[in-house]
C-alpha cells in the first residue's frame, strides 16, 4: 500500500514538472517574435557637428596691428562666403598707452573672394583690445540718370476750298464762291528724350578712397620716389620703403614697396601683386 502511494506521488511530481516545462517553452516562443520586432525597430541616428569657417558663418574676418618705420597700421582681412558682392564693416578696438578707441573699416568684397585693407593708426605703439565685430550689408546701387521728355506739337494746317458753279438758263450766270476751312486737328506728340548726367566710373579700380589720387587703374602715371607723398598714410609700407629706387608696387602680403621695375621686386613679401598709379591729371 505504501509502495503504491509513493509511486503516485512520483507520477504527480513528474507531471507537474512536465507542465512547468511546457509553460516555459511556450513563453519563450511567445517572447521571441516580439523581441525580434523590437530589435528591428531601433534606428541609428548620427549627429554631425556644424563645421566652423566660411561655409557656416558666411565670412572669415581677421585683424592685426603691424608697425612699419615707426608707424602703426591696422590690417583687416575679409574672406566672403556669399554668392554675391557684399559690403563688410569691421570694427576693432585698439589701445595705445591706456587710451583706447574704436576703428571701423569698410570693405566691398566680391562673391567668394578675399580682400584686405590697411588703416593708419598713428606713430604710437598700438595693440588690439578684444575680437573684431562685423556687419554685412548689400552694396549701395548706382543712381539711375533722370530722363527729360520734351513734346513738340505739330503745326495746324490751313485748308482753302474754292467752289465754282455754272447755271445755264435764258441768261448765263457764273457764280464764284470761296470757302476757307481751318480745322484744328488734335496734335500728335513727338517725344524727344534727352538723357542728362554722365555714367559713373570707378577711378580707383578697387583701391581704397584717398585724397592723393592713388589708384589700381592703369593710368601710365606711375609713382616714383620723388612723388611718394601720402603713400604710407594710405598703404602699409615695407621696412626699407624709403630706400626704394623703382616705382610704387603692391606685394602679395599687402605691403607696398618702391621696388617696381627692379630685380627681386617684393622678394621678401611673397612676390609682386600689382602696380599702383596716380589718377591722370
C-alpha positions in Angstrom: 0.0 0.0 0.0 2.9 2.3 0.9 4.6 1.5 -2.4 1.5 2.4 -4.4 1.3 5.8 -2.7 4.9 6.5 -3.3 4.5 5.7 -7.0 1.5 8.0 -7.3 3.5 10.9 -5.6 6.4 10.5 -8.0 4.0 10.5 -11.0 2.3 13.7 -9.7 5.6 15.4 -9.3 6.8 14.4 -12.8 3.5 15.6 -14.4 3.9 19.0 -12.6 7.5 19.3 -13.8 6.4 18.5 -17.4 3.6 21.1 -17.3 6.1 23.7 -16.0 8.5 22.9 -18.9 5.7 23.3 -21.4 4.8 26.7 -19.9 8.4 27.9 -20.1 8.8 26.8 -23.7 5.5 28.5 -24.7 6.6 31.7 -23.0 9.9 31.7 -24.9 8.1 31.1 -28.2 5.7 34.0 -27.4 8.5 36.4 -26.4 11.0 35.7 -29.2 9.0 37.4 -32.1 8.3 40.5 -30.0 12.0 40.8 -29.2 12.9 40.5 -32.8 10.4 43.2 -33.8 11.7 45.4 -31.1 15.3 45.0 -32.3 14.3 45.7 -35.9 12.5 48.9 -34.9 15.7 50.5 -33.4 17.0 53.3 -35.6 20.6 54.7 -35.5 21.0 58.5 -35.6 24.4 60.0 -36.4 24.8 63.6 -35.2 27.1 65.6 -37.4 28.5 68.8 -35.8 28.5 72.0 -37.8 31.9 73.0 -39.0 33.3 76.5 -38.5 34.5 78.8 -41.2 33.2 80.4 -44.4 30.7 77.6 -45.1 28.6 78.4 -41.9 29.5 81.9 -40.9 29.5 83.3 -44.5 32.7 85.2 -43.8 36.2 84.8 -42.2 37.5 88.1 -40.6 40.9 88.7 -39.1 42.7 91.8 -37.8 46.3 92.5 -36.9 48.4 95.5 -35.9 51.7 96.0 -37.8 54.3 98.6 -37.1 56.4 99.9 -40.0 59.0 102.7 -39.9 57.7 104.0 -36.6 54.1 104.0 -37.7 51.3 101.6 -36.7 48.7 100.2 -39.1 45.5 98.1 -38.5 45.4 95.4 -41.2 41.9 94.0 -41.8 41.4 90.8 -43.9 37.9 89.5 -45.0 37.1 86.3 -46.9 33.5 86.3 -48.2 31.4 83.1 -48.5 28.4 84.9 -50.0 27.3 84.2 -53.6 27.1 88.0 -54.4 29.1 91.1 -53.6 28.7 92.3 -50.0 29.9 95.3 -48.0 31.6 94.4 -44.7 32.0 96.9 -41.9 34.7 95.6 -39.5 35.0 97.3 -36.1 38.2 96.8 -33.9 39.1 98.4 -30.6 42.8 99.4 -30.3 44.7 100.9 -27.4 47.9 102.9 -27.0 49.3 103.8 -23.6 46.0 103.1 -21.9 44.0 105.2 -24.3 41.6 103.2 -26.4 39.4 104.0 -29.5 37.3 102.1 -31.9 38.3 101.9 -35.6 35.8 100.9 -38.3 37.0 99.7 -41.7 34.6 99.2 -44.7 35.5 96.7 -47.5 33.5 95.8 -50.6 34.2 92.1 -51.2 33.0 90.2 -54.3 31.5 86.7 -54.2 33.8 84.0 -52.7 36.8 86.4 -52.8 39.3 87.7 -50.2 40.1 91.4 -49.7 42.2 93.4 -47.2 42.7 97.0 -46.2 45.4 98.7 -44.1 44.3 101.5 -41.8 46.8 104.1 -40.5 46.6 104.4 -36.7 49.5 106.8 -35.8 53.1 106.8 -34.6 52.4 105.2 -31.3 52.6 101.5 -30.4 49.0 100.2 -30.6 47.6 96.9 -29.5 44.2 95.2 -30.2 41.7 95.0 -27.4 39.3 92.1 -27.9 37.9 90.5 -31.1 36.6 92.4 -34.1 32.9 92.7 -34.8 31.5 92.6 -38.3 28.3 93.7 -40.0 27.3 92.8 -43.6 25.1 94.8 -45.9 24.2 94.9 -49.6 26.2 97.4 -51.7 24.5 100.8 -52.5 23.1 100.6 -56.0 24.3 103.1 -58.5 21.8 106.0 -59.2 19.7 105.9 -62.4 20.1 109.0 -64.5 16.9 111.0 -65.0 15.3 111.3 -68.4 13.8 114.6 -69.7 11.0 114.2 -72.3 10.1 117.2 -74.5 6.9 117.2 -76.5 6.7 119.3 -79.7 3.1 119.8 -81.2 2.6 119.7 -85.0 1.6 122.9 -86.8 -2.1 123.4 -87.6 -2.6 123.2 -91.4 -4.7 125.8 -93.3 -7.2 124.4 -96.0 -8.6 126.6 -98.7 -11.6 125.3 -100.7 -12.9 127.0 -104.0 -16.3 126.0 -105.4 -17.4 127.1 -108.9 -21.0 126.6 -110.2 -22.4 127.4 -113.7 -26.2 127.7 -114.3 -27.5 127.5 -117.9 -30.8 129.4 -118.5 -32.1 132.2 -120.6 -29.0 134.0 -119.4 -25.7 132.6 -118.5 -24.8 133.2 -114.8 -21.4 132.5 -113.4 -21.1 132.3 -109.6 -17.9 132.0 -107.8 -17.7 131.2 -104.1 -14.6 131.0 -101.9 -14.8 128.9 -98.8 -11.9 128.8 -96.3 -11.9 125.9 -93.8 -9.5 125.9 -90.9 -9.8 122.7 -89.0 -7.9 122.2 -85.7 -6.8 118.6 -85.6 -5.5 117.0 -82.4 -1.8 117.3 -82.5 0.2 114.0 -82.4 3.1 114.5 -79.9 6.6 113.5 -81.0 8.6 112.6 -77.9 12.1 113.8 -77.6 14.2 112.0 -75.0 17.2 113.9 -73.5 19.3 112.0 -71.0 21.3 114.1 -68.7 24.2 113.1 -66.5 27.3 111.1 -67.1 27.9 107.4 -66.4 29.5 106.7 -63.1 33.1 105.4 -63.5 35.3 103.8 -60.9 38.5 105.9 -61.0 40.2 103.8 -58.3 39.6 100.3 -59.7 39.1 98.8 -56.3 41.7 100.9 -54.4 40.9 102.5 -51.1 39.5 106.0 -51.4 42.2 108.6 -50.7 42.9 112.3 -51.3 46.2 111.6 -53.1 44.8 110.0 -56.2 46.3 106.5 -55.7 44.5 104.0 -58.0 44.8 100.5 -59.2 43.6 101.7 -62.7 46.4 101.7 -65.3 46.9 105.4 -65.9 50.5 105.2 -67.0 51.1 107.8 -64.3 53.5 105.8 -62.1 54.6 106.8 -58.6 58.3 107.3 -58.2 60.4 108.1 -55.0 60.3 111.8 -55.9 56.5 111.8 -55.8 55.8 109.4 -52.8 53.7 111.9 -50.7 50.9 110.2 -48.8 51.9 106.7 -49.8 52.4 105.4 -46.2 49.3 107.2 -45.0 47.1 105.2 -47.4 49.1 101.9 -47.6 51.2 99.8 -45.3 54.8 100.4 -46.4 57.7 97.8 -46.0 60.6 98.5 -43.6 63.0 99.8 -46.3 60.4 101.7 -48.3 62.4 104.9 -48.3 65.4 103.1 -49.9 63.5 102.0 -53.0 64.6 103.4 -56.3 61.9 101.9 -58.6 58.2 102.7 -58.8 55.3 102.0 -56.4 54.0 98.4 -56.4 51.9 96.3 -54.0 53.3 92.9 -52.8 51.2 89.8 -52.2 51.3 90.2 -48.4 49.5 93.6 -48.7 52.6 95.8 -48.2 53.8 98.4 -50.7 57.3 98.9 -52.0 59.3 101.2 -54.3 61.0 98.3 -56.0 58.8 98.2 -59.2 60.8 97.6 -62.3 63.8 96.2 -60.4 65.0 92.6 -60.0 63.8 90.9 -56.8 60.7 93.1 -56.5 58.8 92.1 -53.3 61.2 89.2 -52.9 60.7 89.2 -49.1 57.0 89.9 -49.2 55.5 86.9 -51.2 56.2 88.5 -54.6 54.7 91.2 -56.8 50.9 91.6 -56.9 50.2 94.8 -58.9 51.4 98.3 -59.8 49.9 101.4 -58.1 49.3 104.6 -60.1 48.0 108.1 -59.6 44.9 109.3 -61.4 45.8 111.1 -64.6 45.7 114.9 -64.2 
